[in-house]
Amino acid sequence: MEQGYVLEWLDRAVNQFNPAQAQFANFEDYRFQAFSEEVREEKARQISYLKKLTFQYPKKRKFQEVLDSYFGALNSLIDNAEFNLSLIPDESVILKRAMELVVANLADIHAFILERYSVSLDPDVPLRKYHLAAPNPDFAQLANSNLFVSSPLLVSLLSNEFTKAFYADNLANISSRQVEYWKGLNELISGSQGRNVGDEYFCNVELLLIERNFNSTKFVRYLTDRIKSEIEGLAFGDIRIKKLAYIQKLFNQIPVIKGLAYDRQYDDLSLTINNWFIREIEFRSQGNTENINQSPATATKSYGYIKKSANKILCKLTIDQLALFFKAADMSNIITARSLSAVFQSVAPYLSTQHRAEISYSSLRVKSYSVEERDKSLLLEMMIRLTEQIKDL
């Protein structure tokens, strides 16, 4: 039972009812009762196997690996079973009943795992891939909260984002990360009823969204439009620039929950907004001095953020290995920043590799999402060499 492919019997049973298989038409009525008993016995064997796993693999990490592998295979088998069931003609009553029995028993095993164990789910994979229903947080009630009284634009923005995720055709693509994000946001808004936690510039809801890295493109546009609207009401350019810098300071003083993000396909909100502040202040500064001749020193200072390849540090690590190195350093708190993306943005302009003179922080960020075992091994070898070097100092 514990050797090889544990789900082999059930796999054969599923493929037996594939209309493309030769034995499909040979399943007769008289075999149904015996087959039903075999399916139930196999389910009992599978559950017995799962119960023994904790004793067979006392080390938690190995146990989790085996369980996750089994859960993944089970979900694939359920997909195949449901697909084959959909292909069986309605007039094939016995075949359909047999396939429905297999699907039901696979679902029972699936339910047993979820009830008894904690499986590792990829937070960005749709829940339907794991045959899990997407819960629907009650955001409509919170939209009527007192916190939103002075923020009608935010009510509309959040309601549209929520509806797009949970009520449109996108429902089948909901991931556990999205569910947990909205669940946490709902709980925070509920717990903040009647409290005034806003600062001198940002309101209560804005603070919650900034703290939780609500990096929706619509929220970015909302913040930048609101700031620009206020700045344009000031009389002089230099006052506008000072006001922008002051608002940026207030924005950067808001604590951000590390590792949390609304949408992983976009940069962190803090990076996006800070880039906007930099470009806006730079643009307005140039507008104020466009008729004044800058000295070479001043001009160099204005564009000092552009890094020349000759001044970069050449690394013998690849981009994948660099991403892995900084990710590990961040997770172990050897280095600390507002987010891992902030680390990549800070170091990327100063680094180059033997194959890439220019490294973008976005490439480091993307590479950090998927780690290859080969890169792990090579980096560990280099760390051993580094350890030996430190011992010799």
ZAMARGU-4260 file (C-alpha; in steps of 0.2 Angstrom, whole numbers, plus 5000, padded with zeros to 4 digits):
<rodrens>
0) 5000/5000/5000 | 5014/5012/5005 | 5025/5008/4990 | 5023/5016/4973 | 5008/5025/4967
5) 4996/5024/4982 | 4981/5029/4972 | 4984/5016/4958 | 4968/5006/4961 | 4957/5021/4961
10) 4966/5028/4946 | 4962/5012/4936 | 4944/5013/4942 | 4943/5031/4935 | 4951/5026/4918
15) 4940/5011/4917 | 4925/5023/4914 | 4934/5033/4901 | 4923/5031/4885 | 4939/5030/4875
20) 4945/5014/4884 | 4940/4997/4876 | 4933/4990/4892 | 4921/5004/4894 | 4907/4995/4886
25) 4910/4979/4895 | 4904/4984/4912 | 4888/4975/4915 | 4874/4977/4928 | 4878/4961/4938
30) 4896/4968/4942 | 4889/4984/4950 | 4887/4977/4967 | 4904/4969/4968 | 4912/4985/4961
35) 4903/4996/4974 | 4910/4985/4988 | 4927/4986/4981 | 4927/5005/4980 | 4921/5007/4998
40) 4935/4995/5003 | 4948/5005/4994 | 4942/5021/5002 | 4944/5013/5019 | 4962/5007/5014
45) 4966/5025/5008 | 4960/5033/5025 | 4969/5020/5035 | 4985/5024/5025 | 4982/5042/5029
50) 4980/5039/5047 | 4996/5030/5048 | 5006/5043/5039 | 5010/5053/5055 | 5018/5038/5062
55) 5027/5033/5046 | 5035/5050/5044 | 5038/5057/5062 | 5048/5072/5055 | 5035/5086/5051
60) 5043/5092/5035 | 5044/5075/5027 | 5026/5071/5032 | 5020/5087/5025 | 5029/5084/5008
65) 5021/5066/5007 | 5004/5073/5012 | 5005/5087/4999 | 5010/5075/4985 | 4996/5064/4989
70) 4983/5078/4990 | 4989/5085/4973 | 4987/5067/4965 | 4970/5066/4973 | 4964/5082/4966
75) 4971/5077/4948 | 4961/5061/4950 | 4945/5070/4955 | 4947/5081/4939 | 4949/5066/4928
80) 4935/5057/4937 | 4923/5071/4935 | 4928/5074/4916 | 4925/5055/4912 | 4908/5056/4921
85) 4903/5071/4910 | 4907/5060/4895 | 4896/5045/4899 | 4880/5045/4890 | 4864/5047/4900
90) 4857/5031/4894 | 4872/5021/4901 | 4863/5021/4918 | 4874/5008/4927 | 4890/5015/4920
95) 4885/5033/4926 | 4881/5026/4944 | 4897/5017/4945 | 4907/5033/4940 | 4897/5043/4952
100) 4901/5031/4966 | 4920/5033/4962 | 4918/5052/4962 | 4909/5052/4979 | 4922/5041/4987
105) 4936/5052/4981 | 4927/5067/4988 | 4926/5058/5005 | 4945/5055/5005 | 4947/5073/5000
110) 4935/5079/5014 | 4945/5067/5027 | 4961/5076/5023 | 4955/5093/5025 | 4946/5089/5041
115) 4961/5080/5049 | 4976/5088/5042 | 4983/5105/5036 | 4988/5104/5018 | 5000/5116/5010
120) 4990/5126/4997 | 4999/5138/4984 | 4991/5154/4989 | 4990/5160/4971 | 4982/5145/4964
125) 4963/5145/4961 | 4954/5136/4975 | 4944/5126/4962 | 4961/5118/4958 | 4960/5110/4975
130) 4941/5107/4974 | 4938/5120/4988 | 4924/5132/4988 | 4928/5150/4988 | 4920/5158/5004
135) 4911/5175/5000 | 4915/5188/5013 | 4901/5200/5017 | 4908/5216/5011 | 4892/5224/5007
140) 4887/5227/5025 | 4904/5234/5029 | 4903/5246/5014 | 4889/5255/5025 | 4901/5257/5039
145) 4904/5274/5048 | 4922/5273/5042 | 4916/5277/5024 | 4905/5291/5028 | 4917/5304/5022
150) 4925/5293/5008 | 4912/5289/4995 | 4925/5287/4982 | 4933/5273/4992 | 4917/5265/4995
155) 4914/5264/4976 | 4932/5258/4973 | 4932/5244/4986 | 4915/5238/4981 | 4920/5237/4962
160) 4936/5228/4967 | 4926/5216/4978 | 4913/5213/4965 | 4925/5210/4952 | 4933/5196/4962
165) 4919/5187/4970 | 4903/5190/4959 | 4909/5191/4941 | 4915/5177/4930 | 4932/5178/4940
170) 4924/5168/4954 | 4932/5152/4947 | 4949/5160/4948 | 4948/5165/4967 | 4964/5160/4976
175) 4966/5158/4995 | 4977/5174/4995 | 4963/5184/4989 | 4951/5176/5001 | 4962/5179/5016
180) 4966/5197/5011 | 4947/5202/5010 | 4943/5192/5026 | 4957/5201/5035 | 4952/5218/5028
185) 4933/5215/5033 | 4939/5210/5051 | 4949/5226/5052 | 4935/5237/5046 | 4923/5229/5058
190) 4935/5231/5073 | 4938/5249/5069 | 4920/5254/5070 | 4918/5271/5079 | 4937/5273/5081
195) 4946/5288/5074 | 4963/5281/5069 | 4966/5293/5054 | 4981/5305/5055 | 4983/5323/5049
200) 4982/5318/5030 | 4976/5300/5028 | 4959/5295/5033 | 4955/5279/5043 | 4951/5268/5028
205) 4966/5275/5018 | 4978/5270/5032 | 4970/5252/5033 | 4973/5250/5014 | 4991/5257/5015
210) 4995/5246/5030 | 4989/5231/5021 | 4998/5235/5004 | 4982/5237/4994 | 4992/5239/4978
215) 4976/5240/4966 | 4980/5251/4951 | 4963/5260/4955 | 4969/5264/4973 | 4985/5270/4966
220) 4976/5282/4954 | 4964/5287/4969 | 4979/5292/4980 | 4989/5301/4966 | 4973/5310/4960
225) 4969/5316/4978 | 4986/5322/4981 | 4988/5331/4965 | 4971/5339/4967 | 4976/5346/4984
230) 4993/5352/4978 | 4986/5361/4963 | 4976/5372/4975 | 4992/5379/4982 | 4999/5396/4975
235) 5017/5394/4972 | 5028/5380/4965 | 5040/5379/4979 | 5026/5377/4991 | 5019/5363/4981
240) 5035/5354/4981 | 5037/5356/5000 | 5019/5350/5002 | 5023/5335/4991 | 5038/5330/5001
245) 5029/5332/5017 | 5015/5321/5012 | 5028/5308/5006 | 5035/5309/5023 | 5018/5305/5031
250) 5015/5291/5019 | 5032/5283/5023 | 5029/5284/5041 | 5014/5272/5040 | 5019/5255/5045
255) 5016/5241/5032 | 5012/5223/5035 | 5027/5213/5029 | 5024/5200/5015 | 5006/5205/5013
260) 5000/5211/4996 | 4983/5213/4987 | 4989/5208/4970 | 5005/5199/4967 | 5007/5204/4949
265) 5010/5222/4953 | 5024/5231/4964 | 5021/5235/4982 | 5010/5250/4985 | 5024/5259/4994
270) 5036/5257/4979 | 5023/5263/4967 | 5018/5278/4977 | 5036/5283/4981 | 5041/5282/4963
275) 5027/5293/4959 | 5032/5306/4972 | 5050/5306/4966 | 5045/5309/4948 | 5032/5322/4953
280) 5044/5332/4963 | 5057/5330/4950 | 5045/5336/4936 | 5039/5351/4947 | 5057/5356/4952
285) 5062/5356/4934 | 5047/5367/4930 | 5052/5380/4943 | 5070/5381/4937 | 5068/5379/4918
290) 5074/5397/4915 | 5089/5395/4926 | 5105/5389/4920 | 5111/5374/4931 | 5129/5372/4936
295) 5137/5355/4931 | 5137/5350/4949 | 5119/5353/4951 | 5114/5344/4935 | 5124/5329/4941
300) 5116/5329/4957 | 5099/5329/4949 | 5102/5314/4939 | 5113/5305/4952 | 5100/5290/4953
305) 5106/5284/4936 | 5120/5271/4940 | 5134/5268/4927 | 5139/5250/4924 | 5157/5254/4928
310) 5152/5258/4946 | 5143/5242/4949 | 5148/5227/4959 | 5151/5212/4948 | 5143/5196/4956
315) 5148/5179/4951 | 5130/5173/4956 | 5116/5173/4943 | 5101/5183/4945 | 5091/5168/4951
320) 5104/5165/4964 | 5105/5183/4969 | 5086/5183/4971 | 5087/5167/4982 | 5101/5175/4992
325) 5092/5191/4996 | 5076/5182/4999 | 5084/5170/5012 | 5093/5185/5020 | 5076/5195/5022
330) 5066/5180/5028 | 5080/5176/5042 | 5080/5195/5046 | 5099/5197/5042 | 5093/5212/5032
335) 5077/5222/5035 | 5067/5233/5024 | 5048/5237/5021 | 5047/5222/5010 | 5057/5210/4999
340) 5053/5221/4984 | 5061/5236/4993 | 5077/5226/4995 | 5077/5222/4977 | 5074/5240/4972
345) 5088/5246/4983 | 5102/5234/4978 | 5098/5231/4959 | 5105/5247/4953 | 5122/5243/4961
350) 5124/5225/4955 | 5129/5216/4938 | 5133/5198/4934 | 5145/5190/4921 | 5130/5190/4909
355) 5120/5205/4913 | 5127/5222/4915 | 5110/5229/4920 | 5099/5220/4933 | 5081/5226/4936
360) 5073/5224/4953 | 5058/5217/4944 | 5068/5203/4937 | 5075/5199/4955 | 5057/5200/4962
365) 5050/5188/4948 | 5065/5175/4951 | 5062/5175/4970 | 5044/5167/4967 | 5051/5151/4960
370) 5067/5143/4967 | 5076/5130/4957 | 5085/5116/4967 | 5101/5118/4956 | 5102/5136/4961
375) 5100/5131/4980 | 5114/5119/4978 | 5126/5131/4970 | 5122/5145/4982 | 5125/5133/4997
380) 5142/5128/4990 | 5146/5146/4988 | 5140/5149/5006 | 5152/5135/5012 | 5166/5144/5004
385) 5161/5160/5012 | 5160/5152/5029 | 5178/5145/5027 | 5184/5162/5022 | 5177/5170/5037
390) 5185/5157/5048 | 5202/5161/5041 | 5200/5180/5044
</rodrens>
